Amino acid sequence: MVNRAAEYWPYGLIGVAIIAAILTIALYAEGVVESFLLWFLVIVADFGSLYAFMRHAFATDDVARSIGWPTGSPFQFEVALHNLAAGLRGALLVGAR
C-alpha cells in the first residue's frame, strides 16, 4: 500500500498561508475583514438561498431524486419558501446597511 499523504503537503501550506493572511488582516485592518465577511455573506448565503429556492420551486422532481425524497412532496415547497425568505432577508439586511 502506497502512502500518498506526502502528496498533500502543498495544500497544508496553502491553508496555513490563508489562515495567516486572514489573521493578519483581522489584527490590523478591521474594515477589510468586515467588508470581506459582508460580501461573503451576500455571495454564499443570499445567492445560495435564492438558487436553492429556484431549484426546489421550479425543478422539483430533479431535486427530489437527487436528495432521495419522493417526487411531489409538499415538504419541498416548504423548503423552497424557507430558502426564499433567507435569501430575501439577507438582501434586505445588506441593503439596509
CNS distance restraints for C-alpha pairs under 8 A (distance, minus, plus):
assign (resid   4 and name CA) (resid   8 and name CA) 7.58 0.50 0.50
assign (resid   5 and name CA) (resid   9 and name CA) 7.40 0.50 0.50
assign (resid   8 and name CA) (resid  12 and name CA) 6.91 0.50 0.50
assign (resid   9 and name CA) (resid  13 and name CA) 6.44 0.50 0.50
assign (resid  10 and name CA) (resid  14 and name CA) 6.24 0.50 0.50
assign (resid  11 and name CA) (resid  15 and name CA) 6.13 0.50 0.50
assign (resid  12 and name CA) (resid  16 and name CA) 6.17 0.50 0.50
assign (resid  13 and name CA) (resid  17 and name CA) 6.15 0.50 0.50
assign (resid  14 and name CA) (resid  18 and name CA) 6.21 0.50 0.50
assign (resid  15 and name CA) (resid  19 and name CA) 6.20 0.50 0.50
assign (resid  16 and name CA) (resid  20 and name CA) 6.05 0.50 0.50
assign (resid  17 and name CA) (resid  21 and name CA) 6.11 0.50 0.50
assign (resid  18 and name CA) (resid  22 and name CA) 6.19 0.50 0.50
assign (resid  19 and name CA) (resid  23 and name CA) 6.12 0.50 0.50
assign (resid  20 and name CA) (resid  24 and name CA) 6.06 0.50 0.50
assign (resid  21 and name CA) (resid  25 and name CA) 6.16 0.50 0.50
assign (resid  22 and name CA) (resid  26 and name CA) 6.00 0.50 0.50
assign (resid  22 and name CA) (resid  33 and name CA) 7.98 0.50 0.50
assign (resid  23 and name CA) (resid  27 and name CA) 6.11 0.50 0.50
assign (resid  24 and name CA) (resid  28 and name CA) 6.20 0.50 0.50
assign (resid  25 and name CA) (resid  29 and name CA) 5.17 0.50 0.50
assign (resid  25 and name CA) (resid  30 and name CA) 7.14 0.50 0.50
assign (resid  25 and name CA) (resid  32 and name CA) 7.01 0.50 0.50
assign (resid  25 and name CA) (resid  33 and name CA) 6.63 0.50 0.50
assign (resid  26 and name CA) (resid  30 and name CA) 5.77 0.50 0.50
assign (resid  26 and name CA) (resid  32 and name CA) 7.87 0.50 0.50
assign (resid  26 and name CA) (resid  33 and name CA) 5.95 0.50 0.50
assign (resid  29 and name CA) (resid  33 and name CA) 6.84 0.50 0.50
assign (resid  30 and name CA) (resid  34 and name CA) 6.27 0.50 0.50
assign (resid  31 and name CA) (resid  35 and name CA) 6.09 0.50 0.50
assign (resid  32 and name CA) (resid  36 and name CA) 6.07 0.50 0.50
assign (resid  33 and name CA) (resid  37 and name CA) 6.04 0.50 0.50
assign (resid  34 and name CA) (resid  38 and name CA) 6.07 0.50 0.50
assign (resid  35 and name CA) (resid  39 and name CA) 6.27 0.50 0.50
assign (resid  36 and name CA) (resid  40 and name CA) 5.99 0.50 0.50
assign (resid  37 and name CA) (resid  41 and name CA) 6.03 0.50 0.50
assign (resid  38 and name CA) (resid  42 and name CA) 6.32 0.50 0.50
assign (resid  38 and name CA) (resid  94 and name CA) 7.81 0.50 0.50
assign (resid  39 and name CA) (resid  43 and name CA) 6.03 0.50 0.50
assign (resid  40 and name CA) (resid  44 and name CA) 5.82 0.50 0.50
assign (resid  40 and name CA) (resid  45 and name CA) 7.72 0.50 0.50
assign (resid  41 and name CA) (resid  45 and name CA) 5.22 0.50 0.50
assign (resid  41 and name CA) (resid  46 and name CA) 6.80 0.50 0.50
assign (resid  41 and name CA) (resid  90 and name CA) 7.94 0.50 0.50
assign (resid  42 and name CA) (resid  46 and name CA) 5.01 0.50 0.50
assign (resid  42 and name CA) (resid  47 and name CA) 6.66 0.50 0.50
assign (resid  42 and name CA) (resid  90 and name CA) 6.84 0.50 0.50
assign (resid  42 and name CA) (resid  91 and name CA) 7.09 0.50 0.50
assign (resid  42 and name CA) (resid  94 and name CA) 7.55 0.50 0.50
assign (resid  43 and name CA) (resid  47 and name CA) 5.40 0.50 0.50
assign (resid  43 and name CA) (resid  48 and name CA) 7.17 0.50 0.50
assign (resid  44 and name CA) (resid  48 and name CA) 5.37 0.50 0.50
assign (resid  45 and name CA) (resid  49 and name CA) 5.90 0.50 0.50
assign (resid  45 and name CA) (resid  87 and name CA) 6.97 0.50 0.50
assign (resid  45 and name CA) (resid  90 and name CA) 7.46 0.50 0.50
assign (resid  46 and name CA) (resid  50 and name CA) 6.20 0.50 0.50
assign (resid  46 and name CA) (resid  86 and name CA) 6.95 0.50 0.50
assign (resid  46 and name CA) (resid  87 and name CA) 4.30 0.50 0.50
assign (resid  46 and name CA) (resid  88 and name CA) 7.19 0.50 0.50
assign (resid  46 and name CA) (resid  90 and name CA) 5.58 0.50 0.50
assign (resid  46 and name CA) (resid  91 and name CA) 6.47 0.50 0.50
assign (resid  47 and name CA) (resid  51 and name CA) 5.96 0.50 0.50
assign (resid  47 and name CA) (resid  87 and name CA) 6.61 0.50 0.50
assign (resid  48 and name CA) (resid  52 and name CA) 6.08 0.50 0.50
assign (resid  48 and name CA) (resid  87 and name CA) 7.57 0.50 0.50
assign (resid  49 and name CA) (resid  53 and name CA) 6.11 0.50 0.50
assign (resid  49 and name CA) (resid  83 and name CA) 4.84 0.50 0.50
assign (resid  49 and name CA) (resid  84 and name CA) 6.43 0.50 0.50
assign (resid  49 and name CA) (resid  86 and name CA) 6.25 0.50 0.50
assign (resid  49 and name CA) (resid  87 and name CA) 4.94 0.50 0.50
assign (resid  50 and name CA) (resid  54 and name CA) 6.32 0.50 0.50
assign (resid  50 and name CA) (resid  83 and name CA) 6.25 0.50 0.50
assign (resid  50 and name CA) (resid  84 and name CA) 5.66 0.50 0.50
assign (resid  50 and name CA) (resid  86 and name CA) 7.92 0.50 0.50
assign (resid  50 and name CA) (resid  87 and name CA) 5.21 0.50 0.50
assign (resid  50 and name CA) (resid  88 and name CA) 7.80 0.50 0.50
assign (resid  51 and name CA) (resid  55 and name CA) 6.27 0.50 0.50
assign (resid  52 and name CA) (resid  56 and name CA) 6.04 0.50 0.50
assign (resid  52 and name CA) (resid  80 and name CA) 6.97 0.50 0.50
assign (resid  52 and name CA) (resid  83 and name CA) 6.30 0.50 0.50
assign (resid  53 and name CA) (resid  57 and name CA) 5.85 0.50 0.50
assign (resid  53 and name CA) (resid  79 and name CA) 7.59 0.50 0.50
assign (resid  53 and name CA) (resid  80 and name CA) 4.45 0.50 0.50
assign (resid  53 and name CA) (resid  81 and name CA) 6.74 0.50 0.50
assign (resid  53 and name CA) (resid  82 and name CA) 7.81 0.50 0.50
assign (resid  53 and name CA) (resid  83 and name CA) 5.09 0.50 0.50
assign (resid  53 and name CA) (resid  84 and name CA) 5.41 0.50 0.50
assign (resid  54 and name CA) (resid  58 and name CA) 5.64 0.50 0.50
assign (resid  54 and name CA) (resid  59 and name CA) 7.38 0.50 0.50
assign (resid  54 and name CA) (resid  80 and name CA) 7.32 0.50 0.50
assign (resid  55 and name CA) (resid  59 and name CA) 5.00 0.50 0.50
assign (resid  55 and name CA) (resid  60 and name CA) 6.64 0.50 0.50
assign (resid  55 and name CA) (resid  63 and name CA) 6.76 0.50 0.50
assign (resid  55 and name CA) (resid  80 and name CA) 7.89 0.50 0.50
assign (resid  56 and name CA) (resid  60 and name CA) 5.15 0.50 0.50
assign (resid  56 and name CA) (resid  63 and name CA) 6.44 0.50 0.50
assign (resid  56 and name CA) (resid  76 and name CA) 6.22 0.50 0.50
assign (resid  56 and name CA) (resid  77 and name CA) 6.71 0.50 0.50
assign (resid  56 and name CA) (resid  79 and name CA) 7.13 0.50 0.50
assign (resid  56 and name CA) (resid  80 and name CA) 5.11 0.50 0.50
assign (resid  57 and name CA) (resid  76 and name CA) 7.69 0.50 0.50
assign (resid  57 and name CA) (resid  77 and name CA) 6.25 0.50 0.50
assign (resid  57 and name CA) (resid  80 and name CA) 5.64 0.50 0.50
assign (resid  59 and name CA) (resid  63 and name CA) 6.29 0.50 0.50
assign (resid  60 and name CA) (resid  64 and name CA) 5.97 0.50 0.50
assign (resid  60 and name CA) (resid  71 and name CA) 7.29 0.50 0.50
assign (resid  60 and name CA) (resid  72 and name CA) 7.44 0.50 0.50
assign (resid  60 and name CA) (resid  76 and name CA) 7.45 0.50 0.50
assign (resid  61 and name CA) (resid  65 and name CA) 6.16 0.50 0.50
assign (resid  61 and name CA) (resid  71 and name CA) 5.37 0.50 0.50
assign (resid  61 and name CA) (resid  72 and name CA) 7.12 0.50 0.50
assign (resid  62 and name CA) (resid  66 and name CA) 6.19 0.50 0.50
assign (resid  63 and name CA) (resid  67 and name CA) 6.32 0.50 0.50
assign (resid  64 and name CA) (resid  68 and name CA) 5.97 0.50 0.50
assign (resid  64 and name CA) (resid  69 and name CA) 4.75 0.50 0.50
assign (resid  64 and name CA) (resid  70 and name CA) 6.14 0.50 0.50
assign (resid  64 and name CA) (resid  71 and name CA) 5.58 0.50 0.50
assign (resid  64 and name CA) (resid  76 and name CA) 7.80 0.50 0.50
assign (resid  65 and name CA) (resid  69 and name CA) 5.99 0.50 0.50
assign (resid  65 and name CA) (resid  70 and name CA) 6.97 0.50 0.50
assign (resid  65 and name CA) (resid  71 and name CA) 6.95 0.50 0.50
assign (resid  69 and name CA) (resid  73 and name CA) 7.37 0.50 0.50
assign (resid  72 and name CA) (resid  76 and name CA) 7.92 0.50 0.50
assign (resid  73 and name CA) (resid  77 and name CA) 7.69 0.50 0.50
assign (resid  74 and name CA) (resid  78 and name CA) 6.86 0.50 0.50
assign (resid  75 and name CA) (resid  79 and name CA) 6.34 0.50 0.50
assign (resid  76 and name CA) (resid  80 and name CA) 6.20 0.50 0.50
assign (resid  77 and name CA) (resid  81 and name CA) 6.28 0.50 0.50
assign (resid  78 and name CA) (resid  82 and name CA) 6.26 0.50 0.50
assign (resid  79 and name CA) (resid  83 and name CA) 6.21 0.50 0.50
assign (resid  80 and name CA) (resid  84 and name CA) 6.22 0.50 0.50
assign (resid  81 and name CA) (resid  85 and name CA) 6.16 0.50 0.50
assign (resid  82 and name CA) (resid  86 and name CA) 6.22 0.50 0.50
assign (resid  83 and name CA) (resid  87 and name CA) 6.12 0.50 0.50
assign (resid  84 and name CA) (resid  88 and name CA) 6.11 0.50 0.50
assign (resid  85 and name CA) (resid  89 and name CA) 5.93 0.50 0.50
assign (resid  86 and name CA) (resid  90 and name CA) 6.26 0.50 0.50
assign (resid  87 and name CA) (resid  91 and name CA) 6.29 0.50 0.50
assign (resid  88 and name CA) (resid  92 and name CA) 6.03 0.50 0.50
assign (resid  89 and name CA) (resid  93 and name CA) 6.08 0.50 0.50
assign (resid  90 and name CA) (resid  94 and name CA) 6.20 0.50 0.50
assign (resid  91 and name CA) (resid  95 and name CA) 6.13 0.50 0.50
assign (resid  92 and name CA) (resid  96 and name CA) 5.97 0.50 0.50
assign (resid  93 and name CA) (resid  97 and name CA) 6.17 0.50 0.50
